[in-house]
Amino acid sequence: MDIFEAGKRIKKIRKSLKLTQAQLAEKAGISAHFVYEIEHGQKTMSLYTLTDIALALGTSTDYILFGRTPDISSGARDVMINDDLSHIIETVPLSKRDAIKNIVKSVLPYIK
């Protein structure tokens, strides 16, 4: 395991999600400075912190540590996608969820 590469993968995912170090830190229950140190390969992380970061980023620990994506069945992938969609919807205020539903309904005919 290369902690520098793991930190680079964490940073890459964080930036792709448009999260600041502070936002990731809050989601993972660690300090923003610790996120900085991890991303720059200056500190290692415990198994618990690794898991918290992976969950906060919606990725696997295997990807963070080794750059590998898990080989999962289509059933498991469907569950993961459903969980992702549920999480996204939960972040939208209740007053805006009908708008999201209408957007999804209008796009569905084009992606089927």
VMD Tcl script that draws the C-alpha trace (Angstrom):
set ca {
  {0.00 0.00 0.00}
  {1.31 3.42 -0.97}
  {-0.10 6.10 1.36}
  {0.81 8.85 -1.09}
  {-1.22 7.20 -3.87}
  {-4.11 6.52 -1.48}
  {-4.12 10.21 -0.56}
  {-4.10 11.21 -4.22}
  {-7.11 8.95 -4.89}
  {-8.98 10.46 -1.93}
  {-8.26 13.96 -3.22}
  {-9.31 13.05 -6.76}
  {-12.66 11.64 -5.61}
  {-13.24 14.54 -3.21}
  {-12.66 17.07 -5.96}
  {-14.87 15.15 -8.42}
  {-17.66 15.38 -5.82}
  {-16.91 19.11 -5.45}
  {-16.26 18.70 -1.73}
  {-13.83 20.84 0.21}
  {-11.44 19.24 2.67}
  {-13.59 20.68 5.45}
  {-16.75 19.11 4.02}
  {-15.10 15.71 3.68}
  {-13.71 16.04 7.19}
  {-17.16 16.77 8.57}
  {-18.70 13.79 6.75}
  {-15.90 11.47 7.91}
  {-15.74 12.81 11.47}
  {-12.13 13.98 11.29}
  {-10.40 17.36 11.09}
  {-9.82 19.22 7.84}
  {-6.12 19.36 8.64}
  {-6.02 15.57 8.94}
  {-7.69 15.31 5.50}
  {-4.93 17.58 4.15}
  {-2.24 15.40 5.73}
  {-3.79 12.20 4.35}
  {-4.16 13.66 0.85}
  {-0.52 14.70 0.85}
  {0.77 11.36 2.16}
  {1.98 12.89 5.40}
  {-0.17 10.76 7.73}
  {-1.58 7.28 7.67}
  {-5.11 6.52 8.74}
  {-6.65 3.87 10.93}
  {-8.95 1.25 9.50}
  {-11.85 3.13 11.05}
  {-10.86 6.42 9.46}
  {-10.29 4.73 6.09}
  {-13.77 3.25 6.28}
  {-15.33 6.58 7.29}
  {-13.60 8.36 4.40}
  {-14.66 5.67 1.91}
  {-18.27 5.92 3.07}
  {-18.18 9.72 2.94}
  {-16.87 9.58 -0.63}
  {-19.15 6.75 -1.74}
  {-16.23 4.54 -2.77}
  {-14.58 1.36 -1.58}
  {-11.61 1.01 0.71}
  {-10.10 -1.24 -1.96}
  {-10.17 1.62 -4.44}
  {-8.62 4.07 -1.99}
  {-5.83 1.69 -0.98}
  {-5.05 -0.06 -4.25}
  {-6.91 1.74 -7.04}
  {-9.05 -1.34 -7.71}
  {-12.79 -1.31 -8.05}
  {-14.63 -4.28 -6.60}
  {-16.02 -6.90 -8.95}
  {-19.64 -6.91 -7.89}
  {-22.67 -8.67 -9.24}
  {-25.31 -6.74 -11.13}
  {-27.70 -7.28 -8.21}
  {-25.26 -5.74 -5.77}
  {-24.57 -2.91 -8.24}
  {-28.32 -2.22 -8.44}
  {-28.48 -2.00 -4.64}
  {-25.50 0.39 -4.60}
  {-27.09 2.59 -7.26}
  {-30.39 2.58 -5.38}
  {-28.55 3.55 -2.18}
  {-26.75 6.35 -4.04}
  {-30.02 7.70 -5.44}
  {-31.66 7.51 -2.02}
  {-28.76 9.41 -0.48}
  {-28.94 12.11 -3.16}
  {-32.67 12.51 -2.71}
  {-32.29 12.69 1.09}
  {-30.02 15.72 0.68}
  {-32.70 17.66 -1.20}
  {-35.13 19.62 0.99}
  {-38.61 18.11 1.14}
  {-40.07 21.17 -0.57}
  {-37.88 20.50 -3.65}
  {-38.35 16.72 -4.00}
  {-41.39 17.04 -6.29}
  {-39.25 19.07 -8.67}
  {-36.63 16.29 -8.67}
  {-39.33 13.71 -9.36}
  {-40.62 15.74 -12.31}
  {-37.11 16.15 -13.73}
  {-36.45 12.41 -13.52}
  {-39.81 11.64 -15.16}
  {-39.06 14.02 -18.03}
  {-35.60 12.47 -18.64}
  {-36.57 8.79 -18.42}
  {-37.94 8.46 -21.97}
  {-34.55 9.55 -23.34}
  {-32.48 7.02 -21.40}
  {-34.60 3.88 -21.75}
}
mol new
graphics top color blue
foreach p $ca { graphics top sphere $p radius 0.5 }
foreach p [lrange $ca 0 end-1] q [lrange $ca 1 end] { graphics top cylinder $p $q radius 0.2 }
display resetview
